[in-house]
């Protein structure tokens, strides 16, 4: 994983639908990569399992936003 999301990225994603689509897709990919690394870790404990579940929930939300991106205002 490379750089963290900046405030400028977030502001641009709010005002630029094409950038928002790209931004969501890239961050969904980053999240899925991180989840895969956690899943493959040999030292999984209760915290790791909890993080994987939370990450999966977030991935679903990102995918939903990505799918509906450009079809109107997004809510949090």
N, CA, C and O atoms as a Tripos MOL2 file, in Angstrom:
@<TRIPOS>MOLECULE
protein
  304   303    76     0     0
PROTEIN
NO_CHARGES

@<TRIPOS>ATOM
      1 N           0.8390   -1.1810    0.0000 N.3       1 UNK1
      2 CA          0.0000    0.0000    0.0000 C.3       1 UNK1
      3 C           0.8790    1.2390    0.0000 C.2       1 UNK1
      4 O           1.8810    1.3170    0.7110 O.2       1 UNK1
      5 N           0.4900    2.1750   -0.7930 N.am      2 UNK2
      6 CA          1.3230    3.3650   -0.9520 C.3       2 UNK2
      7 C           0.9250    4.4560    0.0310 C.2       2 UNK2
      8 O           1.0890    4.2870    1.2400 O.2       2 UNK2
      9 N           0.4110    5.5620   -0.4640 N.am      3 UNK3
     10 CA          0.1560    6.7330    0.3730 C.3       3 UNK3
     11 C          -1.2500    6.7060    0.9670 C.2       3 UNK3
     12 O          -2.1600    6.0470    0.4630 O.2       3 UNK3
     13 N          -1.3810    7.4400    2.0420 N.am      4 UNK4
     14 CA         -2.6800    7.5830    2.6720 C.3       4 UNK4
     15 C          -3.5250    8.5860    1.8910 C.2       4 UNK4
     16 O          -3.0040    9.3640    1.0910 O.2       4 UNK4
     17 N          -4.8020    8.5590    2.1280 N.am      5 UNK5
     18 CA         -5.7290    9.4880    1.5040 C.3       5 UNK5
     19 C          -5.5340   10.8590    2.1380 C.2       5 UNK5
     20 O          -5.4210   10.9770    3.3580 O.2       5 UNK5
     21 N          -5.4950   11.8890    1.3050 N.am      6 UNK6
     22 CA         -5.3270   13.2480    1.8060 C.3       6 UNK6
     23 C          -6.6720   13.9790    1.8380 C.2       6 UNK6
     24 O          -7.6480   13.5490    1.2240 O.2       6 UNK6
     25 N          -6.6940   15.0770    2.5600 N.am      7 UNK7
     26 CA         -7.8900   15.9210    2.6030 C.3       7 UNK7
     27 C          -8.2050   16.4600    1.2070 C.2       7 UNK7
     28 O          -9.3740   16.5990    0.8440 O.2       7 UNK7
     29 N          -7.1760   16.7620    0.4310 N.am      8 UNK8
     30 CA         -7.3800   17.2380   -0.9410 C.3       8 UNK8
     31 C          -8.0580   16.1710   -1.8000 C.2       8 UNK8
     32 O          -8.9290   16.4810   -2.6130 O.2       8 UNK8
     33 N          -7.6510   14.9070   -1.6130 N.am      9 UNK9
     34 CA         -8.2840   13.7960   -2.3430 C.3       9 UNK9
     35 C          -9.7680   13.7260   -2.0150 C.2       9 UNK9
     36 O         -10.6050   13.5690   -2.9040 O.2       9 UNK9
     37 N         -10.0820   13.8420   -0.7390 N.am     10 UNK10
     38 CA        -11.4790   13.7600   -0.3110 C.3      10 UNK10
     39 C         -12.2900   14.9180   -0.8770 C.2      10 UNK10
     40 O         -13.4040   14.7200   -1.3610 O.2      10 UNK10
     41 N         -11.7400   16.1150   -0.8170 N.am     11 UNK11
     42 CA        -12.4410   17.2850   -1.3560 C.3      11 UNK11
     43 C         -12.6680   17.1330   -2.8590 C.2      11 UNK11
     44 O         -13.7500   17.4360   -3.3630 O.2      11 UNK11
     45 N         -11.6520   16.6660   -3.5640 N.am     12 UNK12
     46 CA        -11.7950   16.4890   -5.0110 C.3      12 UNK12
     47 C         -12.8220   15.4100   -5.3270 C.2      12 UNK12
     48 O         -13.6020   15.5470   -6.2700 O.2      12 UNK12
     49 N         -12.8240   14.3390   -4.5410 N.am     13 UNK13
     50 CA        -13.7930   13.2540   -4.7690 C.3      13 UNK13
     51 C         -15.2260   13.7390   -4.5720 C.2      13 UNK13
     52 O         -16.1480   13.2480   -5.2220 O.2      13 UNK13
     53 N         -15.4050   14.6890   -3.6890 N.am     14 UNK14
     54 CA        -16.7490   15.2340   -3.4560 C.3      14 UNK14
     55 C         -17.2420   16.0670   -4.6290 C.2      14 UNK14
     56 O         -18.4450   16.1380   -4.8820 O.2      14 UNK14
     57 N         -16.3190   16.6960   -5.3430 N.am     15 UNK15
     58 CA        -16.7450   17.6220   -6.3940 C.3      15 UNK15
     59 C         -16.5350   17.1020   -7.8110 C.2      15 UNK15
     60 O         -17.0520   17.6970   -8.7570 O.2      15 UNK15
     61 N         -15.7980   16.0180   -7.9860 N.am     16 UNK16
     62 CA        -15.4600   15.5060   -9.3160 C.3      16 UNK16
     63 C         -15.9050   14.0470   -9.4430 C.2      16 UNK16
     64 O         -15.2140   13.1520   -8.9550 O.2      16 UNK16
     65 N         -17.0530   13.7910  -10.0950 N.am     17 UNK17
     66 CA        -17.5810   12.4310  -10.1860 C.3      17 UNK17
     67 C         -16.6130   11.4220  -10.8120 C.2      17 UNK17
     68 O         -16.5440   10.2790  -10.3590 O.2      17 UNK17
     69 N         -15.8730   11.8200  -11.8330 N.am     18 UNK18
     70 CA        -14.9300   10.8930  -12.4680 C.3      18 UNK18
     71 C         -13.7980   10.5290  -11.5040 C.2      18 UNK18
     72 O         -13.3990    9.3680  -11.4070 O.2      18 UNK18
     73 N         -13.2920   11.5340  -10.7980 N.am     19 UNK19
     74 CA        -12.2420   11.2770   -9.8100 C.3      19 UNK19
     75 C         -12.7900   10.4180   -8.6750 C.2      19 UNK19
     76 O         -12.0980    9.5200   -8.1960 O.2      19 UNK19
     77 N         -14.0270   10.6810   -8.2370 N.am     20 UNK20
     78 CA        -14.6460    9.9020   -7.1650 C.3      20 UNK20
     79 C         -14.7000    8.4270   -7.5470 C.2      20 UNK20
     80 O         -14.3900    7.5590   -6.7310 O.2      20 UNK20
     81 N         -15.0900    8.1470   -8.7780 N.am     21 UNK21
     82 CA        -15.1630    6.7600   -9.2600 C.3      21 UNK21
     83 C         -13.7860    6.1020   -9.1730 C.2      21 UNK21
     84 O         -13.6610    4.9890   -8.6620 O.2      21 UNK21
     85 N         -12.7590    6.7820   -9.6690 N.am     22 UNK22
     86 CA        -11.3870    6.2680   -9.6310 C.3      22 UNK22
     87 C         -10.9070    6.1200   -8.1860 C.2      22 UNK22
     88 O         -10.3000    5.1110   -7.8290 O.2      22 UNK22
     89 N         -11.1800    7.1240   -7.3670 N.am     23 UNK23
     90 CA        -10.7760    7.1590   -5.9670 C.3      23 UNK23
     91 C         -11.3720    5.9700   -5.1990 C.2      23 UNK23
     92 O         -10.6660    5.2850   -4.4580 O.2      23 UNK23
     93 N         -12.6700    5.7360   -5.3830 N.am     24 UNK24
     94 CA        -13.3190    4.6250   -4.7040 C.3      24 UNK24
     95 C         -12.7660    3.2870   -5.1660 C.2      24 UNK24
     96 O         -12.5290    2.3980   -4.3490 O.2      24 UNK24
     97 N         -12.5600    3.1380   -6.4630 N.am     25 UNK25
     98 CA        -12.0370    1.8810   -7.0020 C.3      25 UNK25
     99 C         -10.6360    1.5900   -6.4730 C.2      25 UNK25
    100 O         -10.3390    0.4650   -6.0720 O.2      25 UNK25
    101 N          -9.7800    2.6030   -6.4750 N.am     26 UNK26
    102 CA         -8.4120    2.4070   -5.9870 C.3      26 UNK26
    103 C          -8.3930    2.0630   -4.5070 C.2      26 UNK26
    104 O          -7.6260    1.2000   -4.0810 O.2      26 UNK26
    105 N          -9.2210    2.7240   -3.7290 N.am     27 UNK27
    106 CA         -9.2360    2.4540   -2.2990 C.3      27 UNK27
    107 C          -9.9140    1.1310   -1.9690 C.2      27 UNK27
    108 O          -9.5690    0.4990   -0.9700 O.2      27 UNK27
    109 N         -10.8550    0.7060   -2.7730 N.am     28 UNK28
    110 CA        -11.4280   -0.6240   -2.6060 C.3      28 UNK28
    111 C         -10.3550   -1.6760   -2.8740 C.2      28 UNK28
    112 O         -10.2480   -2.6550   -2.1360 O.2      28 UNK28
    113 N          -9.5730   -1.4800   -3.9120 N.am     29 UNK29
    114 CA         -8.4690   -2.4070   -4.2090 C.3      29 UNK29
    115 C          -7.4770   -2.4680   -3.0490 C.2      29 UNK29
    116 O          -7.0400   -3.5500   -2.6580 O.2      29 UNK29
    117 N          -7.1280   -1.3160   -2.5070 N.am     30 UNK30
    118 CA         -6.1890   -1.2650   -1.3670 C.3      30 UNK30
    119 C          -6.7550   -2.0100   -0.1660 C.2      30 UNK30
    120 O          -6.0380   -2.7490    0.5090 O.2      30 UNK30
    121 N          -8.0310   -1.8170    0.0930 N.am     31 UNK31
    122 CA         -8.6720   -2.4910    1.2150 C.3      31 UNK31
    123 C          -8.6840   -4.0010    1.0070 C.2      31 UNK31
    124 O          -8.3910   -4.7590    1.9310 O.2      31 UNK31
    125 N          -9.0180   -4.4340   -0.1890 N.am     32 UNK32
    126 CA         -9.0540   -5.8700   -0.4680 C.3      32 UNK32
    127 C          -7.6680   -6.4980   -0.3430 C.2      32 UNK32
    128 O          -7.5370   -7.6220    0.1420 O.2      32 UNK32
    129 N          -6.6370   -5.7810   -0.7760 N.am     33 UNK33
    130 CA         -5.2610   -6.2770   -0.6150 C.3      33 UNK33
    131 C          -4.9140   -6.4400    0.8610 C.2      33 UNK33
    132 O          -4.3100   -7.4370    1.2540 O.2      33 UNK33
    133 N          -5.2950   -5.4660    1.6710 N.am     34 UNK34
    134 CA         -5.0150   -5.5340    3.1070 C.3      34 UNK34
    135 C          -5.7710   -6.6840    3.7600 C.2      34 UNK34
    136 O          -5.2330   -7.3820    4.6190 O.2      34 UNK34
    137 N          -7.0160   -6.8760    3.3500 N.am     35 UNK35
    138 CA         -7.7940   -7.9880    3.8950 C.3      35 UNK35
    139 C          -7.1800   -9.3320    3.5180 C.2      35 UNK35
    140 O          -7.1560  -10.2620    4.3250 O.2      35 UNK35
    141 N          -6.6930   -9.4240    2.3100 N.am     36 UNK36
    142 CA         -6.0510  -10.6670    1.8690 C.3      36 UNK36
    143 C          -4.7920  -10.9400    2.6890 C.2      36 UNK36
    144 O          -4.5410  -12.0830    3.0720 O.2      36 UNK36
    145 N          -4.0090   -9.9170    2.9610 N.am     37 UNK37
    146 CA         -2.8080  -10.0950    3.7900 C.3      37 UNK37
    147 C          -3.1910  -10.5540    5.1980 C.2      37 UNK37
    148 O          -2.5430  -11.4400    5.7560 O.2      37 UNK37
    149 N          -4.2390   -9.9610    5.7740 N.am     38 UNK38
    150 CA         -4.6940  -10.3850    7.0970 C.3      38 UNK38
    151 C          -5.1860  -11.8320    7.0730 C.2      38 UNK38
    152 O          -4.9130  -12.6090    7.9880 O.2      38 UNK38
    153 N          -5.9040  -12.1740    6.0270 N.am     39 UNK39
    154 CA         -6.4520  -13.5330    5.9230 C.3      39 UNK39
    155 C          -5.3440  -14.5730    5.8490 C.2      39 UNK39
    156 O          -5.4700  -15.6640    6.4040 O.2      39 UNK39
    157 N          -4.2600  -14.2310    5.1620 N.am     40 UNK40
    158 CA         -3.1450  -15.1640    4.9940 C.3      40 UNK40
    159 C          -2.2130  -15.2240    6.2040 C.2      40 UNK40
    160 O          -1.3810  -16.1260    6.2990 O.2      40 UNK40
    161 N          -2.3470  -14.2840    7.1150 N.am     41 UNK41
    162 CA         -1.4540  -14.2370    8.2810 C.3      41 UNK41
    163 C          -1.6110  -15.5080    9.1120 C.2      41 UNK41
    164 O          -2.7200  -15.9970    9.3270 O.2      41 UNK41
    165 N          -0.4830  -16.0240    9.5680 N.am     42 UNK42
    166 CA         -0.5130  -17.2700   10.3280 C.3      42 UNK42
    167 C          -0.9090  -17.0480   11.7870 C.2      42 UNK42
    168 O          -1.3220  -17.9910   12.4610 O.2      42 UNK42
    169 N          -0.7910  -15.8390   12.2750 N.am     43 UNK43
    170 CA         -1.0770  -15.5510   13.6800 C.3      43 UNK43
    171 C          -2.4250  -14.8520   13.8590 C.2      43 UNK43
    172 O          -2.4950  -13.7720   14.4460 O.2      43 UNK43
    173 N          -3.4780  -15.4600   13.3590 N.am     44 UNK44
    174 CA         -4.7990  -14.8480   13.4880 C.3      44 UNK44
    175 C          -5.3380  -15.0560   14.8920 C.2      44 UNK44
    176 O          -5.3840  -16.1780   15.3970 O.2      44 UNK44
    177 N          -5.7410  -13.9630   15.5090 N.am     45 UNK45
    178 CA         -6.3700  -14.0150   16.8190 C.3      45 UNK45
    179 C          -7.7330  -13.3340   16.7110 C.2      45 UNK45
    180 O          -8.1770  -12.9920   15.6150 O.2      45 UNK45
    181 N          -8.3830  -13.1430   17.8300 N.am     46 UNK46
    182 CA         -9.7230  -12.5380   17.8160 C.3      46 UNK46
    183 C          -9.7040  -11.1320   17.2140 C.2      46 UNK46
    184 O         -10.6430  -10.7420   16.5190 O.2      46 UNK46
    185 N          -8.6370  -10.3690   17.4780 N.am     47 UNK47
    186 CA         -8.5460   -9.0170   16.9090 C.3      47 UNK47
    187 C          -8.4100   -9.0610   15.3940 C.2      47 UNK47
    188 O          -9.0100   -8.2450   14.6930 O.2      47 UNK47
    189 N          -7.6240  -10.0080   14.8830 N.am     48 UNK48
    190 CA         -7.4570  -10.1310   13.4410 C.3      48 UNK48
    191 C          -8.7800  -10.4860   12.7730 C.2      48 UNK48
    192 O          -9.1400   -9.9170   11.7420 O.2      48 UNK48
    193 N          -9.4960  -11.4270   13.3680 N.am     49 UNK49
    194 CA        -10.7980  -11.8370   12.8230 C.3      49 UNK49
    195 C         -11.7620  -10.6540   12.8280 C.2      49 UNK49
    196 O         -12.5070  -10.4530   11.8690 O.2      49 UNK49
    197 N         -11.7470   -9.8700   13.9080 N.am     50 UNK50
    198 CA        -12.6170   -8.6840   13.9950 C.3      50 UNK50
    199 C         -12.2650   -7.6780   12.9050 C.2      50 UNK50
    200 O         -13.1540   -7.1130   12.2680 O.2      50 UNK50
    201 N         -10.9600   -7.4520   12.6890 N.am     51 UNK51
    202 CA        -10.5280   -6.5190   11.6420 C.3      51 UNK51
    203 C         -10.9490   -6.9920   10.2550 C.2      51 UNK51
    204 O         -11.3530   -6.1870    9.4150 O.2      51 UNK51
    205 N         -10.8530   -8.2920   10.0190 N.am     52 UNK52
    206 CA        -11.2630   -8.8300    8.7160 C.3      52 UNK52
    207 C         -12.7600   -8.6030    8.5050 C.2      52 UNK52
    208 O         -13.1850   -8.2100    7.4180 O.2      52 UNK52
    209 N         -13.5530   -8.8500    9.5420 N.am     53 UNK53
    210 CA        -15.0050   -8.6370    9.4270 C.3      53 UNK53
    211 C         -15.3290   -7.1630    9.1880 C.2      53 UNK53
    212 O         -16.1600   -6.8400    8.3390 O.2      53 UNK53
    213 N         -14.6780   -6.2710    9.9320 N.am     54 UNK54
    214 CA        -14.9090   -4.8330    9.7380 C.3      54 UNK54
    215 C         -14.4710   -4.4010    8.3430 C.2      54 UNK54
    216 O         -15.1520   -3.6090    7.6910 O.2      54 UNK54
    217 N         -13.3490   -4.9150    7.8930 N.am     55 UNK55
    218 CA        -12.8610   -4.5960    6.5550 C.3      55 UNK55
    219 C         -13.8030   -5.0860    5.4760 C.2      55 UNK55
    220 O         -14.0220   -4.4020    4.4760 O.2      55 UNK55
    221 N         -14.3590   -6.2690    5.6760 N.am     56 UNK56
    222 CA        -15.3130   -6.8110    4.7010 C.3      56 UNK56
    223 C         -16.5640   -5.9390    4.6370 C.2      56 UNK56
    224 O         -17.0810   -5.6660    3.5540 O.2      56 UNK56
    225 N         -17.0470   -5.5030    5.7970 N.am     57 UNK57
    226 CA        -18.2080   -4.6010    5.8180 C.3      57 UNK57
    227 C         -17.9060   -3.3000    5.0790 C.2      57 UNK57
    228 O         -18.7280   -2.8140    4.3020 O.2      57 UNK57
    229 N         -16.7370   -2.7470    5.3220 N.am     58 UNK58
    230 CA        -16.3400   -1.5140    4.6440 C.3      58 UNK58
    231 C         -16.1970   -1.7360    3.1420 C.2      58 UNK58
    232 O         -16.5750   -0.8760    2.3460 O.2      58 UNK58
    233 N         -15.6530   -2.8830    2.7540 N.am     59 UNK59
    234 CA        -15.5040   -3.1870    1.3280 C.3      59 UNK59
    235 C         -16.8680   -3.2350    0.6380 C.2      59 UNK59
    236 O         -17.0170   -2.7590   -0.4880 O.2      59 UNK59
    237 N         -17.8510   -3.8060    1.3090 N.am     60 UNK60
    238 CA        -19.2020   -3.8560    0.7380 C.3      60 UNK60
    239 C         -19.7610   -2.4480    0.5760 C.2      60 UNK60
    240 O         -20.3660   -2.1320   -0.4490 O.2      60 UNK60
    241 N         -19.5600   -1.6010    1.5830 N.am     61 UNK61
    242 CA        -20.0420   -0.2160    1.4910 C.3      61 UNK61
    243 C         -19.3480    0.5360    0.3540 C.2      61 UNK61
    244 O         -19.9910    1.2700   -0.3960 O.2      61 UNK61
    245 N         -18.0270    0.3470    0.2320 N.am     62 UNK62
    246 CA        -17.2970    1.0020   -0.8590 C.3      62 UNK62
    247 C         -17.7830    0.5030   -2.2160 C.2      62 UNK62
    248 O         -17.9600    1.2890   -3.1470 O.2      62 UNK62
    249 N         -17.9950   -0.7980   -2.3210 N.am     63 UNK63
    250 CA        -18.4740   -1.3620   -3.5840 C.3      63 UNK63
    251 C         -19.8560   -0.8090   -3.9350 C.2      63 UNK63
    252 O         -20.1260   -0.5030   -5.0960 O.2      63 UNK63
    253 N         -20.7260   -0.6800   -2.9370 N.am     64 UNK64
    254 CA        -22.0520   -0.1000   -3.1770 C.3      64 UNK64
    255 C         -21.9450    1.3350   -3.6740 C.2      64 UNK64
    256 O         -22.6400    1.7270   -4.6110 O.2      64 UNK64
    257 N         -21.0710    2.1150   -3.0460 N.am     65 UNK65
    258 CA        -20.8830    3.5070   -3.4720 C.3      65 UNK65
    259 C         -20.2850    3.5740   -4.8730 C.2      65 UNK65
    260 O         -20.6550    4.4230   -5.6830 O.2      65 UNK65
    261 N         -19.3590    2.6650   -5.1380 N.am     66 UNK66
    262 CA        -18.7300    2.6340   -6.4570 C.3      66 UNK66
    263 C         -19.7760    2.3150   -7.5240 C.2      66 UNK66
    264 O         -19.7790    2.9180   -8.5970 O.2      66 UNK66
    265 N         -20.6530    1.3740   -7.2280 N.am     67 UNK67
    266 CA        -21.6810    0.9910   -8.1670 C.3      67 UNK67
    267 C         -22.6820    2.1230   -8.4240 C.2      67 UNK67
    268 O         -23.1590    2.2980   -9.5450 O.2      67 UNK67
    269 N         -22.9910    2.8810   -7.3790 N.am     68 UNK68
    270 CA        -23.9900    3.9430   -7.5330 C.3      68 UNK68
    271 C         -23.3560    5.2990   -7.8030 C.2      68 UNK68
    272 O         -24.0690    6.2950   -7.9260 O.2      68 UNK68
    273 N         -22.0390    5.3580   -7.8960 N.am     69 UNK69
    274 CA        -21.3420    6.6230   -8.1190 C.3      69 UNK69
    275 C         -21.8100    7.2650   -9.4170 C.2      69 UNK69
    276 O         -21.8820    6.6300  -10.4690 O.2      69 UNK69
    277 N         -22.1200    8.5310   -9.2980 N.am     70 UNK70
    278 CA        -22.5600    9.2580  -10.4810 C.3      70 UNK70
    279 C         -24.0680    9.2590  -10.6390 C.2      70 UNK70
    280 O         -24.5930    9.8930  -11.5540 O.2      70 UNK70
    281 N         -24.7810    8.5490   -9.7500 N.am     71 UNK71
    282 CA        -26.2320    8.4980   -9.8920 C.3      71 UNK71
    283 C         -26.9380    9.4320   -8.9190 C.2      71 UNK71
    284 O         -28.1340    9.2790   -8.6690 O.2      71 UNK71
    285 N         -26.2050   10.4050   -8.3630 N.am     72 UNK72
    286 CA        -26.8070   11.3740   -7.4720 C.3      72 UNK72
    287 C         -25.9430   11.5870   -6.2560 C.2      72 UNK72
    288 O         -24.8650   11.0020   -6.1570 O.2      72 UNK72
    289 N         -26.3860   12.4040   -5.3330 N.am     73 UNK73
    290 CA        -25.5880   12.7000   -4.1490 C.3      73 UNK73
    291 C         -25.4200   11.4610   -3.2800 C.2      73 UNK73
    292 O         -26.3310   10.6410   -3.1640 O.2      73 UNK73
    293 N         -24.2610   11.3360   -2.6800 N.am     74 UNK74
    294 CA        -23.9550   10.2090   -1.8110 C.3      74 UNK74
    295 C         -24.1520   10.6230   -0.3710 C.2      74 UNK74
    296 O         -23.8470   11.7550    0.0020 O.2      74 UNK74
    297 N         -24.6610    9.7150    0.4400 N.am     75 UNK75
    298 CA        -24.8100    9.9780    1.8650 C.3      75 UNK75
    299 C         -23.8240    9.1300    2.6360 C.2      75 UNK75
    300 O         -23.3870    8.0840    2.1570 O.2      75 UNK75
    301 N         -23.4740    9.5750    3.8220 N.am     76 UNK76
    302 CA        -22.4790    8.8600    4.6320 C.3      76 UNK76
    303 C         -23.0150    7.6650    5.3240 C.2      76 UNK76
    304 O         -22.2790    6.9810    6.0350 O.2      76 UNK76
@<TRIPOS>BOND
     1     1     2 1
     2     2     3 1
     3     3     4 2
     4     3     5 am
     5     5     6 1
     6     6     7 1
     7     7     8 2
     8     7     9 am
     9     9    10 1
    10    10    11 1
    11    11    12 2
    12    11    13 am
    13    13    14 1
    14    14    15 1
    15    15    16 2
    16    15    17 am
    17    17    18 1
    18    18    19 1
    19    19    20 2
    20    19    21 am
    21    21    22 1
    22    22    23 1
    23    23    24 2
    24    23    25 am
    25    25    26 1
    26    26    27 1
    27    27    28 2
    28    27    29 am
    29    29    30 1
    30    30    31 1
    31    31    32 2
    32    31    33 am
    33    33    34 1
    34    34    35 1
    35    35    36 2
    36    35    37 am
    37    37    38 1
    38    38    39 1
    39    39    40 2
    40    39    41 am
    41    41    42 1
    42    42    43 1
    43    43    44 2
    44    43    45 am
    45    45    46 1
    46    46    47 1
    47    47    48 2
    48    47    49 am
    49    49    50 1
    50    50    51 1
    51    51    52 2
    52    51    53 am
    53    53    54 1
    54    54    55 1
    55    55    56 2
    56    55    57 am
    57    57    58 1
    58    58    59 1
    59    59    60 2
    60    59    61 am
    61    61    62 1
    62    62    63 1
    63    63    64 2
    64    63    65 am
    65    65    66 1
    66    66    67 1
    67    67    68 2
    68    67    69 am
    69    69    70 1
    70    70    71 1
    71    71    72 2
    72    71    73 am
    73    73    74 1
    74    74    75 1
    75    75    76 2
    76    75    77 am
    77    77    78 1
    78    78    79 1
    79    79    80 2
    80    79    81 am
    81    81    82 1
    82    82    83 1
    83    83    84 2
    84    83    85 am
    85    85    86 1
    86    86    87 1
    87    87    88 2
    88    87    89 am
    89    89    90 1
    90    90    91 1
    91    91    92 2
    92    91    93 am
    93    93    94 1
    94    94    95 1
    95    95    96 2
    96    95    97 am
    97    97    98 1
    98    98    99 1
    99    99   100 2
   100    99   101 am
   101   101   102 1
   102   102   103 1
   103   103   104 2
   104   103   105 am
   105   105   106 1
   106   106   107 1
   107   107   108 2
   108   107   109 am
   109   109   110 1
   110   110   111 1
   111   111   112 2
   112   111   113 am
   113   113   114 1
   114   114   115 1
   115   115   116 2
   116   115   117 am
   117   117   118 1
   118   118   119 1
   119   119   120 2
   120   119   121 am
   121   121   122 1
   122   122   123 1
   123   123   124 2
   124   123   125 am
   125   125   126 1
   126   126   127 1
   127   127   128 2
   128   127   129 am
   129   129   130 1
   130   130   131 1
   131   131   132 2
   132   131   133 am
   133   133   134 1
   134   134   135 1
   135   135   136 2
   136   135   137 am
   137   137   138 1
   138   138   139 1
   139   139   140 2
   140   139   141 am
   141   141   142 1
   142   142   143 1
   143   143   144 2
   144   143   145 am
   145   145   146 1
   146   146   147 1
   147   147   148 2
   148   147   149 am
   149   149   150 1
   150   150   151 1
   151   151   152 2
   152   151   153 am
   153   153   154 1
   154   154   155 1
   155   155   156 2
   156   155   157 am
   157   157   158 1
   158   158   159 1
   159   159   160 2
   160   159   161 am
   161   161   162 1
   162   162   163 1
   163   163   164 2
   164   163   165 am
   165   165   166 1
   166   166   167 1
   167   167   168 2
   168   167   169 am
   169   169   170 1
   170   170   171 1
   171   171   172 2
   172   171   173 am
   173   173   174 1
   174   174   175 1
   175   175   176 2
   176   175   177 am
   177   177   178 1
   178   178   179 1
   179   179   180 2
   180   179   181 am
   181   181   182 1
   182   182   183 1
   183   183   184 2
   184   183   185 am
   185   185   186 1
   186   186   187 1
   187   187   188 2
   188   187   189 am
   189   189   190 1
   190   190   191 1
   191   191   192 2
   192   191   193 am
   193   193   194 1
   194   194   195 1
   195   195   196 2
   196   195   197 am
   197   197   198 1
   198   198   199 1
   199   199   200 2
   200   199   201 am
   201   201   202 1
   202   202   203 1
   203   203   204 2
   204   203   205 am
   205   205   206 1
   206   206   207 1
   207   207   208 2
   208   207   209 am
   209   209   210 1
   210   210   211 1
   211   211   212 2
   212   211   213 am
   213   213   214 1
   214   214   215 1
   215   215   216 2
   216   215   217 am
   217   217   218 1
   218   218   219 1
   219   219   220 2
   220   219   221 am
   221   221   222 1
   222   222   223 1
   223   223   224 2
   224   223   225 am
   225   225   226 1
   226   226   227 1
   227   227   228 2
   228   227   229 am
   229   229   230 1
   230   230   231 1
   231   231   232 2
   232   231   233 am
   233   233   234 1
   234   234   235 1
   235   235   236 2
   236   235   237 am
   237   237   238 1
   238   238   239 1
   239   239   240 2
   240   239   241 am
   241   241   242 1
   242   242   243 1
   243   243   244 2
   244   243   245 am
   245   245   246 1
   246   246   247 1
   247   247   248 2
   248   247   249 am
   249   249   250 1
   250   250   251 1
   251   251   252 2
   252   251   253 am
   253   253   254 1
   254   254   255 1
   255   255   256 2
   256   255   257 am
   257   257   258 1
   258   258   259 1
   259   259   260 2
   260   259   261 am
   261   261   262 1
   262   262   263 1
   263   263   264 2
   264   263   265 am
   265   265   266 1
   266   266   267 1
   267   267   268 2
   268   267   269 am
   269   269   270 1
   270   270   271 1
   271   271   272 2
   272   271   273 am
   273   273   274 1
   274   274   275 1
   275   275   276 2
   276   275   277 am
   277   277   278 1
   278   278   279 1
   279   279   280 2
   280   279   281 am
   281   281   282 1
   282   282   283 1
   283   283   284 2
   284   283   285 am
   285   285   286 1
   286   286   287 1
   287   287   288 2
   288   287   289 am
   289   289   290 1
   290   290   291 1
   291   291   292 2
   292   291   293 am
   293   293   294 1
   294   294   295 1
   295   295   296 2
   296   295   297 am
   297   297   298 1
   298   298   299 1
   299   299   300 2
   300   299   301 am
   301   301   302 1
   302   302   303 1
   303   303   304 2
@<TRIPOS>SUBSTRUCTURE
     1 UNK1         2 RESIDUE 1 A UNK
     2 UNK2         6 RESIDUE 1 A UNK
     3 UNK3        10 RESIDUE 1 A UNK
     4 UNK4        14 RESIDUE 1 A UNK
     5 UNK5        18 RESIDUE 1 A UNK
     6 UNK6        22 RESIDUE 1 A UNK
     7 UNK7        26 RESIDUE 1 A UNK
     8 UNK8        30 RESIDUE 1 A UNK
     9 UNK9        34 RESIDUE 1 A UNK
    10 UNK10       38 RESIDUE 1 A UNK
    11 UNK11       42 RESIDUE 1 A UNK
    12 UNK12       46 RESIDUE 1 A UNK
    13 UNK13       50 RESIDUE 1 A UNK
    14 UNK14       54 RESIDUE 1 A UNK
    15 UNK15       58 RESIDUE 1 A UNK
    16 UNK16       62 RESIDUE 1 A UNK
    17 UNK17       66 RESIDUE 1 A UNK
    18 UNK18       70 RESIDUE 1 A UNK
    19 UNK19       74 RESIDUE 1 A UNK
    20 UNK20       78 RESIDUE 1 A UNK
    21 UNK21       82 RESIDUE 1 A UNK
    22 UNK22       86 RESIDUE 1 A UNK
    23 UNK23       90 RESIDUE 1 A UNK
    24 UNK24       94 RESIDUE 1 A UNK
    25 UNK25       98 RESIDUE 1 A UNK
    26 UNK26      102 RESIDUE 1 A UNK
    27 UNK27      106 RESIDUE 1 A UNK
    28 UNK28      110 RESIDUE 1 A UNK
    29 UNK29      114 RESIDUE 1 A UNK
    30 UNK30      118 RESIDUE 1 A UNK
    31 UNK31      122 RESIDUE 1 A UNK
    32 UNK32      126 RESIDUE 1 A UNK
    33 UNK33      130 RESIDUE 1 A UNK
    34 UNK34      134 RESIDUE 1 A UNK
    35 UNK35      138 RESIDUE 1 A UNK
    36 UNK36      142 RESIDUE 1 A UNK
    37 UNK37      146 RESIDUE 1 A UNK
    38 UNK38      150 RESIDUE 1 A UNK
    39 UNK39      154 RESIDUE 1 A UNK
    40 UNK40      158 RESIDUE 1 A UNK
    41 UNK41      162 RESIDUE 1 A UNK
    42 UNK42      166 RESIDUE 1 A UNK
    43 UNK43      170 RESIDUE 1 A UNK
    44 UNK44      174 RESIDUE 1 A UNK
    45 UNK45      178 RESIDUE 1 A UNK
    46 UNK46      182 RESIDUE 1 A UNK
    47 UNK47      186 RESIDUE 1 A UNK
    48 UNK48      190 RESIDUE 1 A UNK
    49 UNK49      194 RESIDUE 1 A UNK
    50 UNK50      198 RESIDUE 1 A UNK
    51 UNK51      202 RESIDUE 1 A UNK
    52 UNK52      206 RESIDUE 1 A UNK
    53 UNK53      210 RESIDUE 1 A UNK
    54 UNK54      214 RESIDUE 1 A UNK
    55 UNK55      218 RESIDUE 1 A UNK
    56 UNK56      222 RESIDUE 1 A UNK
    57 UNK57      226 RESIDUE 1 A UNK
    58 UNK58      230 RESIDUE 1 A UNK
    59 UNK59      234 RESIDUE 1 A UNK
    60 UNK60      238 RESIDUE 1 A UNK
    61 UNK61      242 RESIDUE 1 A UNK
    62 UNK62      246 RESIDUE 1 A UNK
    63 UNK63      250 RESIDUE 1 A UNK
    64 UNK64      254 RESIDUE 1 A UNK
    65 UNK65      258 RESIDUE 1 A UNK
    66 UNK66      262 RESIDUE 1 A UNK
    67 UNK67      266 RESIDUE 1 A UNK
    68 UNK68      270 RESIDUE 1 A UNK
    69 UNK69      274 RESIDUE 1 A UNK
    70 UNK70      278 RESIDUE 1 A UNK
    71 UNK71      282 RESIDUE 1 A UNK
    72 UNK72      286 RESIDUE 1 A UNK
    73 UNK73      290 RESIDUE 1 A UNK
    74 UNK74      294 RESIDUE 1 A UNK
    75 UNK75      298 RESIDUE 1 A UNK
    76 UNK76      302 RESIDUE 1 A UNK
